[in-house]
Amino acid sequence: MRSERVRGSAWAAALMGFAISAQWLAADEPAEQNVAELSKITVTATRSSRNEFDVPAAVNIVSPDKLGRRALTSAIDALEDELGIIAQRTTNGQGSPAIRGLTGYHTLILIDGVRLSNSTFRSGPNQYFNTLNIDDIDRIELVRGPSAVAYGNSALGGVIAVTTRQPSVTSELTVEPRLFGRWRSASDDRIGGVSVSGSSHDMGFLASFTRKSVGDVQPGAGRDVHVKGRKFLLTSLEEDAPQPGDKLRSGGKEYVVTRVYDEEAPTSYTESAGNASVSWQPTEGSSLRAGYQGLRQVVSSRWDKIGSGEEYDLLTFDPQERHLAHVTYESNRLVPGIDQIAGTLSLHRQIEGSSSLKVGKDPATDTSRIEDTVDTIGASIRGASSLSDTQRLTVGAEVYRDAIESEQVLPKVVAWGRFPDGSDALDASGFAQYEMSLSPGALIFAGNVTHYEMTADLSLRDPAFGVVEKSGNAATGTVSGSVRVIDGLRVYASAGSGFRAPSLDDLSGVQVTNQSVSAPSPGVLPERNLNAEVGLKAQTSRLSGSLTVFQNDLRDQMVARRVSDVYGSELPQLYRSIQAEHPQADITVIDNLDRTRIRGIEAEAAVALPHDATVYALGSITRGSVLTIDGNDPDPAKPWQENIRREPPASGTVGVRWMPQGARRWVETFVRGAAKQDRLSAGDISDPRIPGYTRDASAVQWDGRRALDAGTPGWFTWNVRGGVTIGGVTASVGVENILNRRYRVHGSGVDAPGRDVIVSIENRF
């Protein structure tokens, strides 16, 4: 009881301190001190346009200014310093954002309002976010937590809404060419591109092309030491690092070193991307936009599968390709009673080829290659109406249909690559959001109704399964509200229920993972969650910040189980044939087993100081627990059972930036880091991407729920960067990981770069 009172007093003190700080910093500062003023940002990813401070939800905004200062290589880089986000990379060309401990198909990704997520997305980390070209991105908005459920299927963790660069529209003739290039020393990355934009007679256009060559990963000082059994350790040793054949001891057992690495090769890849869009304003208050974006990434290797030398000699994604064409019409007052209406038609094609060759096999006869193409036709419409000065209603509907072409082309042609050829999926939903502004705050109710259908012909491998047809309906909703405490300080709360329907990847996918070969799971049920958060937001000319506490309860969570645990010894032919193709791998299926709870706290603040400086800090702590397994409590003798998969470590960033108002120069220095993560599940222990000696959870030494001889080490980096604009030329230079530390983001399959000099230049003519 005393500890509860102490914690309650600590929270009260923290909240009071936050309120007093906001009130004090709202005081006027003498003009001669030249205090940097913090700007206000508008959020649109919450289904309506509102100031970030007024949104009763946890949101992140990666603005054009942020993107310009960071001189990024890939899309996932843009999320590295965002609150509540982990930027995971299974390999160098891939990127998967994890929001509050959920990633893969638990996070919904939109590009220009069109779903990037589709029914073939993998569970856990996947590569699709990096099929967005960073040089075409204008802005990224993230909604964390319950407010994301208004988007329906797959938004259990949150929503990431990406907006690409759009042409300006004027009546005058304008043409603006742009050249840009970047270079990174650590892996000799080279990026170059050209764009041209302009307008005339109420029409605007934009076209761009980017070419990227990314070298092999060059980590910081130290070595990766691989031990037999496809595990590894990170060490800062260089001269005295263990050598192949050496024996390491842990927990009374010996582990043999198989390989020692400095650089990680092959992890290089090349990429080409293009973007074109046209905007027309036929009348005042209306616009018609048409756009195309395409990206092709060649030879991105799965280093985590080939680095040990025990599993694959070759495992590449070649190509990883995406094409999106879409048309959007928006108008104000087109229909009486509706203030704004918008509709979008889209055609999205995502292509993935992968080649693999197991260790010791003949490249001429045993190389395997599969090719998958997903064509998605989408349509959406949204209308908004101001019911009064204080009330607003937004309604809409959207539908997406995926058509799958999938085949194995080597060593022989089979009409089943990752999926049965000809599989398809439908996702249709309608939503409504009611907003009411009150004198001290705001109240928002939102709901979504979704219908889903999927078809996959499993009889291509086993007639006993036949054609799987899965369909269903689901309703989700959220309620949120905020109250003004004092000027510049709001308290908000939000709660909602969400769901994720089984995907084609769950029902019919055959995929090599780090733990096993996942097999079709036609009987799996939807996942659901209850998500709640409370928080504070502060915004004055000198202070902006937020403090959020959240809890996410997931039910019927889909987890991987050995196929023998589900079907017993008499396996259907489908699974026996997959076992025959992968005789030394575990075969797993997806099953609804767990009740899981994820809790956390997130905080960020930026304070404007005299002399045009701003100091900022952000950090988050996330903790997850498995509550039940097959209706039973986790076994206390098996501490890994209570830990969730890929729990993010405590992490944060703190820095200071000098950027004079109106001036065209800036400089900043910051420290980014994460704590050690040793709260591991059985899946984490068996994952070759996470350091340790063994893939057997029972062989690991434990102290409560923490592994003593496994887990991702803690790390921090010191970084400096700055830039200047002279005329139409903007140049920046930075040095990241100045101390040349060797580290890895938890769950990633490659190390982060070592000391890295980054040079960027852009010329607008």
Order of alpha helices (4+ residues) and beta strands (2+ residues): alpha-beta-beta-beta-alpha-beta-beta-beta-beta-beta-beta-beta-beta-beta-beta-beta-beta-beta-beta-beta-beta-alpha-beta-beta-alpha-beta-beta-beta-beta-beta-beta-alpha-beta-beta-beta-beta-alpha-alpha-beta-beta-beta-beta-alpha-beta-beta-beta-beta-beta
